[in-house]
Amino acid sequence: MKSSFNIFIFMAVLLGYCCMSMQAASILVPEQYPSIQLALDSAESEDEVVVGPGTYLENIQWPSRDGIHLRAQMGPGSTIIDGNFEARVITLSEGLTHQTIIEGFTIQNGRVGGYGGGIFVASTSPTIRNNRFVNCHAITDDPLNDLSTREPDSAGFINHQGGGAIFCRYSKAHIVTNWIANCRGLVGGGIYNFASASVIQGNTFSGCWSQNGGGAIFSLYQPGGIILNNTLIANES
């Protein structure tokens, strides 16, 4: 009987240790990793990457793991991801669900000549909430860059490059309670939603501009989804 009791205690302790080892981790930037990219690369599904105040000059490639929660510790007033006008700020991998979350950042100064200057969302469905997007561009500086002169891109899409802050394609993303200001796109100065059933709700668009349609939001071939209760302030097209 004593031997059986000891085995029971050993198994209970071992199970407890295994459960502890499987718990989601909190990964701290910059305490543990100097950059957001390095922290994301080390994260597993259900881990939380918590970013301290500061400005991070990064162009992030999201890892192919669902369920990572990227969160600014002190909110968008204190924590900035800056693309430095060199490239898009964040490119998300395919196959993510709403359990992948980007929350509480200022995302600024992203720039591409194609789709999504702030965040690129294609065949993936994250949650993007409580962020500020500022000065993100998905447009070239060519004054002749209009719909009548554009050729199909490598994906076969004609004449609709844009989405200054966010571009969604084949997505069910949740884009909620963000502030999107001074973003520009060939279409969709703020958001370009293509063939997506995204939820775009409770966001504020201010001073966004597009050359060819949708100063705030441009939605094309939308198979469902929700665009609701967004606030539009001085956007132009």
Beta strands, then each sheet from edge to edge (+ up, - down):
strand 1: 26-29
strand 2: 48-51
strand 3: 54-57
strand 4: 60-61
strand 5: 69-72
strand 6: 79-82
strand 7: 90-91
strand 8: 101-103
strand 9: 106-108
strand 10: 111-112
strand 11: 119-122
strand 12: 127-129
strand 13: 132-134
strand 14: 137-138
strand 15: 166-169
strand 16: 174-176
strand 17: 179-181
strand 18: 184-185
strand 19: 191-194
strand 20: 199-201
strand 21: 204-206
strand 22: 209-210
strand 23: 217-220
strand 24: 226-228
strand 25: 231-233
sheet 1: 1+ 2+ 5+ 8+ 12+ 16+ 20+ 24+
sheet 2: 3+ 6+ 9+ 13+ 17+ 21+ 25+
sheet 3: 4+ 7+ 11+ 15+ 19+ 23+
sheet 4: 10+ 14+ 18+ 22+
end
